[in-house]
Amino acid sequence: MHTIAVVGGGLAGLVAARRLADSGHDVTLFEERGALGGRVRSRNVDGFTCDRGFQVLFDAYPAVRRELDLDALSLRRFAPGGVICRPGSRSTLSDPLRDLGALLPSALSREISTADKLRTLRLRRRLTSGDWPGFERPDRSIREYLREVGFSERFVENFAAPLYGGITLDRSLSTSANVFEYTFRAMSLGNIVVPADGMAAVPAQLAERARSAGVDVRTGLAVHGLDGAGDRVRLATEPGAREFDAAVVATDPPTARDLTGVESIPTEGAGVVTQHYRLPGPDLDAGTRIMLNAGGEAPNTVAQLSAVAPEYGDDSTDALLAASFVDDGAQDRSADELAAQTREALGSWYPERDVAGLERLATDRIPFAQFAQPPGIHTELPDADDPSGPVYLAGDYTRWSSIQGALESGRRAAAAVDAEFDA
């Protein structure tokens, strides 16, 4: 039996720790915060469940299906597609192969041409066949990719920009097209979902599995330094240093770079500001579809979470909305300014509805929500075994920025440690 330290209790660290414990190692996990989960968190605000940012799960991701018991999470599903919104206009665009009820509204939508709707179906057929695409292929931006496939500028601006602005936090569509292909396939094969108890239920389940496997979980305990120059790894912690046979660093990218010295760990990030609101009265008719802002950038998307997951609500008839801002100035605007922009946008989309009572519940400013993913970045990312000595990396920055990337990186880090000790 070998002693292994896992530094960081986010999704990647929890998967790595559990898998290493299952392999028979003596595993201790260190998490600086008082709670596990990393970027995936939830809290209760005035009876409403508010995740940290607008976070969702793609249930078709291979690592999601491998690492999680999805049935136990009591998943609640968003309807496919979205509602394209602009002042005085709302138009539904959905997947007619999985959403027969929206077939006629989607066919009648004037926001997207018939030719682009047919291109979408052809692209869906191509991307859902064969294996999951890799990230080592020749790359270009999402915008360039969509133009090559033949989509019109109208489709790109009215639908792709707000939709992928929400997924990649990059409304300019300058993100890697490999991310587009992977996520488009996931949305075509499965659903966008949230657990009934909030996104924090995901790390909670992973933590329960890790503890059941024998992982010693230490929260509220920071690792200030790491020395892996010898045959063993020395961690600087409070109250004193500890030694292990190996360590897996599963922290955020800047901290991982500081601890390991691996220069290829990306530290340039994409940010988002998300606000949660209470809206008195009946639900908006967008229902369980994400509202996509085709008339401006602020907010980029609005989601009616209480319609998707009634458990997120406060047992009243009030709706819980989440609006996300990804434009360049969002981090610097006050919470009141952001709420006013959401109120103005909703009022223009729903002129028949009084939204003056929209009440802000919470504001999450997340400057580093994802690492930046320009074309070609994924071939430059570090491998799990890049640090010197018996030190390994687990984090989406070794794969690609997503829950899929985080969960997969934990599995790969554990496999790299096992391979070293089996050699």
C-alpha positions as CSV (number, residue, x, y, z in Angstrom):
1,M,0.0,0.0,0.0
2,H,1.3,3.5,-0.9
3,T,0.4,6.8,0.7
4,I,-1.1,9.3,-1.8
5,A,-2.0,12.9,-1.2
6,V,-4.6,14.6,-3.3
7,V,-4.5,18.4,-3.1
8,G,-7.9,19.9,-4.0
9,G,-11.4,18.7,-3.4
10,G,-13.1,19.7,-6.6
11,L,-14.5,17.2,-9.1
12,A,-11.1,16.1,-10.5
13,G,-9.6,15.6,-7.0
14,L,-12.6,13.6,-5.7
15,V,-12.5,11.2,-8.7
16,A,-8.8,10.8,-8.5
17,A,-8.9,10.1,-4.7
18,R,-11.8,7.6,-5.0
19,R,-10.1,5.7,-7.8
20,L,-6.8,5.6,-6.0
21,A,-8.4,4.3,-2.9
22,D,-10.2,1.7,-4.9
23,S,-6.8,0.6,-6.2
24,G,-5.7,-0.1,-2.6
25,H,-3.7,3.1,-1.8
26,D,-3.9,5.0,1.5
27,V,-5.3,8.3,0.2
28,T,-5.6,11.6,2.1
29,L,-7.4,14.5,0.3
30,F,-6.7,18.1,1.4
31,E,-9.2,20.9,0.6
32,E,-8.4,24.5,1.7
33,R,-12.1,25.5,1.8
34,G,-14.5,24.3,4.5
35,A,-16.6,22.5,1.8
36,L,-15.8,20.2,-1.2
37,G,-16.8,20.8,-4.8
38,G,-14.4,23.5,-6.1
39,R,-16.2,25.6,-8.6
40,V,-19.4,23.5,-8.3
41,R,-21.4,24.9,-5.4
42,S,-25.0,25.7,-4.3
43,R,-26.5,27.6,-1.4
44,N,-30.0,28.5,-0.2
45,V,-31.0,32.1,-0.5
46,D,-34.5,33.1,0.9
47,G,-35.7,29.6,0.2
48,F,-34.3,29.3,-3.3
49,T,-31.5,27.1,-4.4
50,C,-28.8,29.2,-6.1
51,D,-25.9,27.5,-7.7
52,R,-22.6,29.4,-8.0
53,G,-23.2,30.8,-11.4
54,F,-25.4,29.2,-14.0
55,Q,-24.1,25.7,-13.9
56,V,-25.6,22.7,-15.7
57,L,-24.7,19.1,-16.5
58,F,-24.6,17.4,-19.9
59,D,-25.8,13.9,-19.1
60,A,-24.4,12.4,-22.3
61,Y,-20.8,13.2,-21.4
62,P,-19.0,9.8,-21.1
63,A,-17.2,10.7,-17.9
64,V,-20.5,11.9,-16.3
65,R,-22.1,8.5,-17.1
66,R,-19.0,6.7,-15.8
67,E,-18.4,8.5,-12.6
68,L,-21.9,9.5,-11.4
69,D,-25.0,7.7,-10.4
70,L,-27.4,9.8,-12.5
71,D,-30.6,8.2,-11.2
72,A,-29.6,9.1,-7.6
73,L,-29.2,12.8,-8.6
74,S,-32.9,13.1,-9.5
75,L,-32.1,15.1,-12.6
76,R,-34.4,17.8,-14.0
77,R,-34.2,18.5,-17.7
78,F,-34.1,21.6,-19.8
79,A,-36.0,21.4,-23.1
80,P,-33.7,21.2,-26.1
81,G,-32.8,24.3,-28.1
82,G,-33.8,27.7,-26.8
83,V,-36.0,30.7,-27.1
84,I,-34.4,33.4,-29.3
85,C,-35.3,36.7,-27.8
86,R,-35.2,40.3,-29.0
87,P,-37.3,43.3,-28.2
88,G,-40.9,42.5,-29.0
89,S,-40.1,39.0,-30.3
90,R,-39.7,35.5,-29.0
91,S,-39.0,32.5,-31.3
92,T,-38.6,28.8,-30.3
93,L,-35.9,26.8,-32.0
94,S,-35.6,23.2,-30.9
95,D,-34.4,19.7,-32.0
96,P,-37.4,18.3,-33.9
97,L,-36.0,14.7,-33.5
98,R,-36.2,14.9,-29.7
99,D,-38.9,17.5,-29.1
100,L,-42.0,16.8,-31.3
101,G,-44.0,19.3,-29.3
102,A,-41.8,22.1,-30.6
103,L,-41.8,20.9,-34.2
104,L,-44.3,23.5,-35.6
105,P,-42.9,26.5,-33.6
106,S,-39.4,25.7,-34.7
107,A,-40.5,25.3,-38.3
108,L,-42.3,28.6,-38.2
109,S,-39.4,30.5,-36.6
110,R,-38.3,33.4,-38.7
111,E,-35.1,33.9,-36.8
112,I,-33.4,31.0,-38.6
113,S,-33.8,30.2,-42.3
114,T,-35.0,26.8,-43.5
115,A,-31.6,26.2,-45.1
116,D,-29.9,26.7,-41.7
117,K,-32.4,24.4,-40.0
118,L,-31.6,21.7,-42.6
119,R,-27.8,22.3,-42.1
120,T,-28.3,21.8,-38.3
121,L,-30.0,18.5,-38.9
122,R,-27.2,17.4,-41.2
123,L,-24.6,18.5,-38.7
124,R,-26.4,16.6,-36.0
125,R,-26.4,13.4,-38.0
126,R,-22.7,13.7,-38.7
127,L,-21.6,14.6,-35.2
128,T,-23.7,11.9,-33.5
129,S,-22.2,9.0,-35.6
130,G,-19.0,7.3,-34.6
131,D,-16.8,7.9,-31.6
132,W,-16.6,11.0,-29.5
133,P,-14.3,13.5,-31.2
134,G,-10.8,14.2,-29.9
135,F,-9.1,17.4,-29.3
136,E,-5.9,16.7,-31.3
137,R,-7.3,17.4,-34.7
138,P,-6.6,20.5,-36.9
139,D,-8.5,23.3,-35.3
140,R,-10.1,26.7,-36.0
141,S,-12.6,28.9,-34.2
142,I,-16.2,28.1,-33.8
143,R,-17.1,31.1,-36.0
144,E,-14.8,29.9,-38.8
145,Y,-16.2,26.4,-38.4
146,L,-19.8,27.4,-38.8
147,R,-19.0,29.5,-41.9
148,E,-17.1,26.5,-43.4
149,V,-20.2,24.3,-42.8
150,G,-22.3,26.9,-44.6
151,F,-24.3,28.5,-41.8
152,S,-25.5,32.0,-42.5
153,E,-24.4,35.1,-40.5
154,R,-28.0,35.3,-39.2
155,F,-27.7,31.8,-37.7
156,V,-24.3,32.6,-36.2
157,E,-25.4,35.9,-34.5
158,N,-29.0,35.0,-33.6
159,F,-28.5,31.5,-32.2
160,A,-24.9,30.3,-32.0
161,A,-23.4,33.4,-30.4
162,P,-25.8,33.5,-27.3
163,L,-25.9,29.7,-27.0
164,Y,-22.2,29.2,-27.2
165,G,-21.6,32.4,-25.3
166,G,-23.3,30.6,-22.4
167,I,-21.3,27.3,-23.0
168,T,-17.8,28.7,-23.7
169,L,-18.3,32.2,-22.1
170,D,-17.2,33.6,-25.4
171,R,-19.9,35.2,-27.4
172,S,-17.4,36.2,-30.1
173,L,-17.2,32.4,-31.0
174,S,-13.4,32.6,-31.1
175,T,-13.2,29.4,-29.0
176,S,-11.9,26.1,-30.4
177,A,-14.2,24.4,-32.8
178,N,-13.3,21.1,-31.2
179,V,-15.2,22.3,-28.1
180,F,-18.2,23.0,-30.3
181,E,-18.2,19.5,-31.9
182,Y,-18.0,17.8,-28.5
183,T,-20.7,19.8,-26.8
184,F,-23.0,19.8,-29.9
185,R,-22.8,16.0,-29.9
186,A,-23.5,15.9,-26.2
187,M,-26.6,18.1,-26.6
188,S,-27.8,16.0,-29.5
189,L,-27.4,12.6,-27.7
190,G,-28.5,13.7,-24.2
191,N,-30.0,16.4,-22.2
192,I,-28.9,19.6,-20.3
193,V,-29.9,18.9,-16.7
194,V,-29.5,20.0,-13.1
195,P,-29.9,17.8,-10.0
196,A,-33.1,18.4,-8.0
197,D,-31.0,19.4,-5.0
198,G,-28.7,21.8,-6.9
199,M,-25.4,21.3,-8.7
200,A,-23.7,20.8,-5.3
201,A,-25.3,17.4,-5.3
202,V,-22.7,16.3,-7.9
203,P,-19.5,16.8,-5.7
204,A,-21.5,15.6,-2.7
205,Q,-22.1,12.3,-4.4
206,L,-18.4,12.0,-5.5
207,A,-17.3,12.9,-1.9
208,E,-19.6,10.2,-0.4
209,R,-18.1,7.6,-2.8
210,A,-14.6,8.7,-2.0
211,R,-15.2,8.4,1.8
212,S,-16.8,5.0,1.3
213,A,-13.7,3.9,-0.6
214,G,-11.6,4.9,2.4
215,V,-10.3,8.3,1.5
216,D,-9.4,10.5,4.5
217,V,-10.9,13.8,3.6
218,R,-9.4,16.9,5.3
219,T,-11.3,20.1,4.7
220,G,-10.2,23.6,5.9
221,L,-6.6,22.5,5.5
222,A,-4.5,24.3,2.9
223,V,-1.3,23.0,1.2
224,H,1.1,25.9,1.0
225,G,4.0,24.2,-0.8
226,L,5.1,21.0,-2.4
227,D,8.5,19.4,-2.8
228,G,8.6,16.4,-5.1
229,A,12.3,16.5,-5.9
230,G,13.1,13.2,-4.2
231,D,11.6,9.7,-4.1
232,R,8.8,11.0,-1.9
233,V,6.6,14.2,-1.8
234,R,6.7,16.6,1.0
235,L,3.7,18.8,1.6
236,A,3.8,22.0,3.6
237,T,0.5,22.1,5.6
238,E,-0.7,23.3,8.9
239,P,0.3,22.5,11.5
240,G,3.4,20.9,9.9
241,A,4.9,19.1,6.9
242,R,3.8,15.7,5.8
243,E,5.4,13.1,3.4
244,F,3.7,10.8,0.9
245,D,4.8,8.4,-1.7
246,A,3.0,10.5,-4.3
247,A,0.8,13.5,-4.7
248,V,-2.0,14.5,-7.2
249,V,-2.4,18.2,-7.5
250,A,-6.1,18.9,-8.3
251,T,-6.3,22.6,-7.5
252,D,-7.3,25.6,-9.7
253,P,-4.9,26.3,-12.6
254,P,-2.9,29.2,-11.0
255,T,-2.4,27.3,-7.8
256,A,-1.4,24.1,-9.6
257,R,1.2,26.1,-11.6
258,D,2.6,27.6,-8.4
259,L,2.8,24.3,-6.6
260,T,4.3,22.2,-9.5
261,G,6.1,24.7,-11.7
262,V,4.5,23.3,-14.8
263,E,4.5,26.2,-17.2
264,S,2.0,24.7,-19.7
265,I,-0.8,24.9,-17.1
266,P,-3.1,27.7,-18.6
267,T,-3.7,30.7,-16.3
268,E,-5.7,32.9,-18.7
269,G,-9.4,32.6,-17.9
270,A,-12.8,33.4,-19.2
271,G,-15.2,35.0,-16.7
272,V,-18.9,35.3,-16.1
273,V,-21.2,37.1,-13.8
274,T,-24.5,35.4,-12.9
275,Q,-27.4,36.8,-11.0
276,H,-30.4,34.9,-9.5
277,Y,-33.7,36.7,-9.2
278,R,-37.2,36.2,-7.8
279,L,-39.9,37.1,-10.3
280,P,-43.5,37.3,-8.7
281,G,-46.4,35.8,-10.6
282,P,-46.7,33.0,-13.1
283,D,-43.9,31.5,-15.0
284,L,-42.7,33.1,-18.3
285,D,-43.8,31.1,-21.3
286,A,-40.2,30.1,-22.1
287,G,-40.9,27.3,-19.7
288,T,-37.9,25.0,-19.5
289,R,-36.0,26.5,-22.4
290,I,-33.0,28.8,-22.1
291,M,-33.7,32.3,-23.3
292,L,-31.0,33.5,-25.7
293,N,-30.5,37.2,-26.2
294,A,-30.3,37.9,-29.9
295,G,-30.9,41.6,-29.4
296,G,-27.9,42.4,-27.3
297,E,-25.2,41.0,-25.0
298,A,-26.5,41.9,-21.5
299,P,-27.6,39.5,-20.3
300,N,-26.4,36.8,-22.6
301,T,-28.9,34.2,-21.4
302,V,-31.7,33.9,-18.9
303,A,-33.0,30.6,-17.5
304,Q,-36.2,29.9,-15.6
305,L,-34.7,27.4,-13.1
306,S,-37.8,26.9,-11.0
307,A,-39.7,25.7,-14.1
308,V,-36.9,23.2,-14.9
309,A,-36.5,22.1,-11.2
310,P,-39.4,23.0,-9.0
311,E,-37.2,22.0,-6.1
312,Y,-35.1,25.1,-6.7
313,G,-38.1,27.3,-5.8
314,D,-39.4,28.5,-2.4
315,D,-42.8,26.8,-2.4
316,S,-44.5,30.0,-3.7
317,T,-45.7,30.8,-7.2
318,D,-42.7,33.1,-7.7
319,A,-40.2,32.1,-10.4
320,L,-36.4,31.7,-9.9
321,L,-34.5,33.1,-12.8
322,A,-30.7,33.1,-13.5
323,A,-29.2,35.6,-15.9
324,S,-25.6,35.3,-17.1
325,F,-23.3,38.1,-18.4
326,V,-20.2,37.3,-20.4
327,D,-19.5,40.7,-22.1
328,D,-16.2,42.4,-21.4
329,G,-17.6,45.0,-18.9
330,A,-19.8,42.7,-16.8
331,Q,-17.3,42.2,-14.0
332,D,-17.1,46.0,-13.4
333,R,-20.8,46.8,-13.4
334,S,-22.6,47.0,-10.1
335,A,-25.1,44.4,-9.0
336,D,-27.9,47.0,-9.4
337,E,-26.8,47.9,-12.9
338,L,-26.8,44.2,-13.9
339,A,-30.2,43.6,-12.4
340,A,-31.5,46.7,-14.3
341,Q,-30.2,45.3,-17.6
342,T,-32.0,42.0,-16.9
343,R,-35.2,43.8,-16.0
344,E,-35.0,45.9,-19.2
345,A,-34.3,42.9,-21.4
346,L,-37.1,40.8,-19.9
347,G,-39.5,43.8,-20.3
348,S,-38.6,44.1,-24.0
349,W,-39.0,40.4,-24.6
350,Y,-42.3,40.2,-22.7
351,P,-44.0,43.6,-23.2
352,E,-47.2,42.0,-22.1
353,R,-45.7,41.1,-18.7
354,D,-45.0,43.3,-15.7
355,V,-41.4,42.5,-14.6
356,A,-40.9,45.6,-12.4
357,G,-41.0,43.3,-9.3
358,L,-37.9,41.4,-10.4
359,E,-35.9,41.0,-7.2
360,R,-32.2,40.2,-7.1
361,L,-31.3,37.4,-4.8
362,A,-27.6,36.8,-5.4
363,T,-24.7,37.9,-7.6
364,D,-21.8,35.6,-8.4
365,R,-18.7,37.2,-10.0
366,I,-16.5,34.5,-11.4
367,P,-13.4,36.0,-13.1
368,F,-11.9,32.6,-13.9
369,A,-14.8,30.3,-14.7
370,Q,-13.0,28.4,-17.5
371,F,-9.5,28.6,-18.9
372,A,-9.4,30.3,-22.3
373,Q,-9.7,27.8,-25.1
374,P,-8.5,29.4,-28.4
375,P,-8.0,27.1,-31.4
376,G,-5.0,24.8,-30.9
377,I,-4.8,25.2,-27.1
378,H,-5.6,21.6,-26.3
379,T,-2.5,20.2,-27.9
380,E,-0.4,22.4,-25.6
381,L,-2.0,21.4,-22.3
382,P,0.0,19.4,-19.8
383,D,-0.3,15.7,-19.2
384,A,-1.1,14.2,-15.9
385,D,2.6,13.1,-15.3
386,D,4.3,16.3,-16.5
387,P,5.5,17.5,-13.0
388,S,8.8,16.2,-11.9
389,G,9.1,13.5,-9.3
390,P,6.1,11.5,-8.0
391,V,3.7,14.4,-8.6
392,Y,0.7,14.3,-10.9
393,L,-1.9,16.7,-12.2
394,A,-5.7,16.3,-12.2
395,G,-7.9,19.2,-13.5
396,D,-9.8,20.1,-16.6
397,Y,-6.8,22.1,-17.7
398,T,-5.2,18.7,-18.6
399,R,-8.1,17.9,-20.9
400,W,-10.6,20.7,-21.8
401,S,-12.6,23.2,-19.7
402,S,-15.7,21.4,-18.7
403,I,-17.2,19.0,-16.2
404,Q,-16.3,16.2,-18.7
405,G,-12.7,17.4,-18.7
406,A,-12.5,17.6,-14.9
407,L,-14.0,14.1,-14.3
408,E,-11.9,12.5,-17.0
409,S,-8.7,14.2,-15.7
410,G,-9.3,12.6,-12.3
411,R,-9.5,9.1,-13.9
412,R,-6.3,9.7,-15.9
413,A,-4.3,11.0,-13.0
414,A,-5.2,8.0,-10.9
415,A,-4.3,5.7,-13.8
416,A,-0.9,7.5,-14.1
417,V,-0.1,7.0,-10.4
418,D,-1.1,3.3,-10.6
419,A,1.1,2.8,-13.7
420,E,4.1,4.3,-11.9
421,F,3.7,2.0,-8.9
422,D,3.0,-1.1,-11.0
423,A,6.1,-0.5,-13.2
